[in-house]
Amino acid sequence: MKDSNFLKEHNAKSLWHPMAHPGDSLANPPAIITSAQGVKITDIDGHEVVDAVGGLWNVNLGFSCQVVKDAIAAQLDVLPYYSTFRGTTNDQVIQLAEELRKFFAPDGLTRAFFTSGGSDSVESALRLARQYHKIRGEEGRTKFLSLKKGYHGTHMGGASVNGNANFRTQYEPLLPGCFQIPAPYTYRNPFNETDPERLAQLCLQALEDEIAFQGAGTIAAFIMEPILGAGGVIPPHSSFMPGVRDICTKHGILLLADEVITAFGRSGSWSGSRHWGVQPDMMATAKAITNGYFPFGAVMIADHMTETFEKDTTGKAAIGHGYTYSGHPVGAAAALACLEETLRLNVPENAAARGTQIHQGLLALQQKYELIGDVRGGHGLMCALELVSDRSTKAAVDKKTIGKLQEVAYEAGAMVRVSGPNIILSPPLVLSEAEADTILSALDAGFAAVS
Ligand SMILES: Cc1ncc(COP(=O)(O)O)c(C=O)c1O
C-alpha cells in the first residue's frame, strides 16, 4: 500500500471522476476515504464523520454489515462467477429470484431480470417495455414519457428519459421519441402552483395532454421515481403516482417505477410504489439490493406481463438483452444475505423515524438561515435543502458558498452531498438518533459559517 503522501500527491491525476469536471478534480482533489465503520467514514487524515450520503444512496445497512461481507467471501470461494445466459444458471440466483418474488409480491411483481446496477436496470426495463408491445402486435408503441427533474442513470436510454439538462446536453442527440412533462415540484414549476395536491392534478393533466398529442398508440411506457431523488428529493403529493397509474392503465401505457433509490426501505416503506399504494408494471432496482457491496441490480416484472413473454410462440419474446454479470453468483449471494438482514432489521421503521427527525431539524434550520429556500423530505431517509441567495427571487446560491458550507459541515462531523443548489441527505437506514443529530449540528455549523 502506498503511503498517504503518495495518495494525496496523485489524487485525481490518473483518473477522471464520474459527475465531475476533470479540471476541477485536479484543482480541488476529492476527499480520500480510507475506511468505514457503522454509519461513519474515515478519511486519509483520520478524520471520522457520519456519512449523510449513505455511500451513494446504497449503503442502507451501514458499512459493517458482516452477513453481507461473509456471504460475498464464502461465495467467492465456492463459485466466483458463472454466466446466466441461455443454457446455464447458478444456485444463488435461483434462490434470490424466489426471495425477491416473495418480497415484491405486494407490488404485483413476480419475475426478476438481473443487471449490474441502476443504469442497467433502467435500460433493461425500457427495452423490455418496447418488446412487450411488439410481442402483443403493437409495434408502434416505442416512445417513452418521463418527468422533468427525474434521474434515470446514464445509459443512452436512461439519459434520454432523464429530466435534467446536466446529464443530457453534452451527449445529445439522445434517443428520439422521449418526452418529459413537468414534475410535481412545488418550489418551482411552470404553473406557479404551490399547493401540492393542485400541482399534482396539473401535472397529471399535462401527462394526459402529452399522451393526446403524441397518440397513446405510440407510447410504450412512462417512467418515474416514486420520490424523485438525485433531482433534489421531490416527494409528490400522495395523489400523483396513483393518478399516473390510472392514466397509464387507461391508455395501455406501461408504468415503470425507477426504484433504484427507493426499493428496500428508504422511503419508510418497503418500496416507493407501495408507499403510494401503486402497483407498477416493472420496477428498476439496484443500489441497496447488495448494500452497495457488490454492483448488482434487478428489474422486477409484473405478473400480468409474464404470460405475454412466456406463452409467446412467435419467437419475438426471446430476450436479446443481458449483461455478462446478470445474475452474478457473488452479487446474488450478497443480495440474498442483504435481503434477509434488511427484513430482520425492519429498516423502513427506523428510516421513517430518523427521516422525520431530520426533516423537522431541517425545517428548524430554515427558520434560522435565510439561505434555505426550500426543505424537502418527510418520507423516510431522503431529504434535501435547496439554497437560494435571495428568498424572494429564489436566485440560486453561488457555488463558493455551498462549497464552503459543505467543507465546514465535514469538519463538524458530517459528509453531506452537494448537487447544484441542493444539499441532499440520504444516510444509511440504520442511523441512530444521536447520529441524526450530528448531521443536523454539522449542517448548523456549516450554515453559521456562510451566513
Ligand atoms: C433513480 C435512479 N435511477 C438510476 C440510477 C443509476 O444507477 P447506477 O448509478 O447504479 O447506474 C440512479 C443512481 O443514482 C438513480 O438514483
The ligand as a Gaussian input file, in Angstrom:
#p B3LYP/6-31G(d) Opt

LIG

0 1
 C      -33.434000       6.693000      -9.637000
 C      -32.132000       6.249000     -10.207000
 N      -32.131000       5.526000     -11.318000
 C      -30.985000       5.064000     -11.866000
 C      -29.768000       5.351000     -11.292000
 C      -28.496000       4.851000     -11.915000
 O      -27.907000       3.893000     -11.122000
 P      -26.349000       3.499000     -11.310000
 O      -25.565000       4.716000     -10.928000
 O      -26.163000       2.325000     -10.400000
 O      -26.149000       3.133000     -12.740000
 C      -29.731000       6.107000     -10.115000
 C      -28.445000       6.435000      -9.467000
 O      -28.366000       7.236000      -8.568000
 C      -30.942000       6.581000      -9.564000
 O      -30.950000       7.341000      -8.463000

